[in-house]
Amino acid sequence: MDWPVMLARIAGVVLLGWTVWSIVKHVRERSEAVKSGQQEPQSISEQLLNNLLLYLWLLFMLVFSVGMIVNN
């Protein structure tokens, strides 16, 4: 296996681990905030745009990191 391929796969694994950790952290923080009632009030449009942007970014990072692992 070539060095560039190996480095790309290692980078993909690191990015995948970081993304999964970020998802788990987000879900835990969100559930704790709901349980304790400490969520700041947000408008519906603000919630929709924030969540849409966050989840699209996380989806992109999952696909990108898996692609780095599989395609090299």
Order of alpha helices (4+ residues) and beta strands (2+ residues): alpha-alpha
